């Protein structure tokens, strides 16, 4: 078990957010049978190879990250108006992913009834489960070297903030290809599925086209970037 503060984790970005985690996730994609059989995987692979370095470059731009912080804060305020005391599932950032932890920590501090949760991978190729998280909570290293809450207090989020490698105009997300979020949403434990909100940089938006679709793919309700909140045509909620 390790106890980490937000500051101490950021000081160790090379250890926790490094290329090794990418390698682990992408290798899992290569051995995932359902993905390997799909004839459209190659185009997603091409987009992934193109957009991963674009995302790293965007994340290193302090102005872009500051603008995305403002957008996320506005989104969290809108969530609070619609849902009095929701549970938000988010993510422990990998290299190039926007770091939402400070924003979530501030959101939690404003109301003790609010809850946040981080994903846990019980086994490879299984749905994610979510464990309650608070700033400064003890953390452990999970699958792929990703930090997760050590306490393992189960939570069922009302909304999910999901990191994107890329996204298209219809709200479909490009991830690492492991299929974790697809499996998770297909097996969601609550009667009502969560609102799904992608977090991305505008430079990772796929203009003039759409991502290849697989049978299990579902669009996000919205994608938040530093420039705009892009609602999918099929969005179930508009969070103002």
DACORWO-V802148 format. One record per backbone hydrogen bond with DSSP energy under -0.5 kcal/mol. CO is the residue of the C=O (numbers start at 0). NH is the residue of the N-H. Records with the same first field share a line. If there is no record, write none. Layout:
BEGIN
CO: NH, NH
END
This chain:
BEGIN
1: 3, 138
4: 8
5: 9
6: 10
8: 11
9: 12
11: 14, 15
12: 16
17: 20, 21
18: 22
19: 23
20: 24
21: 25
22: 26
23: 27
24: 28
25: 29
26: 30
27: 30, 31
28: 31
30: 32
31: 34, 35
32: 36
34: 37
37: 40
39: 42, 43
40: 44
41: 45
42: 46
43: 47
44: 48
45: 49
46: 50
47: 51
48: 52
49: 53
50: 54
51: 55
52: 56
53: 57
54: 58
55: 59
57: 60
59: 61
60: 64
61: 65
62: 66
63: 67
64: 68
65: 69
66: 70
67: 71
68: 72
69: 73
70: 74
71: 75
72: 76
73: 77
74: 78
75: 79
76: 80
77: 81
78: 82
81: 83
82: 85
85: 87, 114
86: 88, 157, 158
87: 116
88: 160
89: 118
90: 92
93: 96
97: 99
99: 103
100: 104
101: 105
102: 106
103: 107
104: 108
105: 109
107: 110
110: 113
114: 87
115: 132
116: 89
117: 130
119: 121, 128
122: 125
126: 121
128: 119
129: 154
130: 117
132: 115
133: 136
136: 3
137: 149
138: 1
139: 141, 147
141: 144
142: 145
145: 141
147: 139
151: 153
152: 131
154: 129, 156
157: 194
158: 88
159: 161, 196
161: 198
165: 173
166: 205
167: 170
170: 219
171: 167
172: 174
173: 164, 165
178: 182
179: 127, 183
180: 184
181: 185
182: 186
184: 187
190: 192
194: 159, 196
195: 220, 221
196: 161
197: 223
198: 163
200: 203
201: 204
203: 166
204: 206
205: 168, 208
208: 168
213: 216
220: 231
221: 197
222: 224, 229
223: 199
227: 224, 229
228: 230
229: 222
231: 234
236: 238
237: 239
END
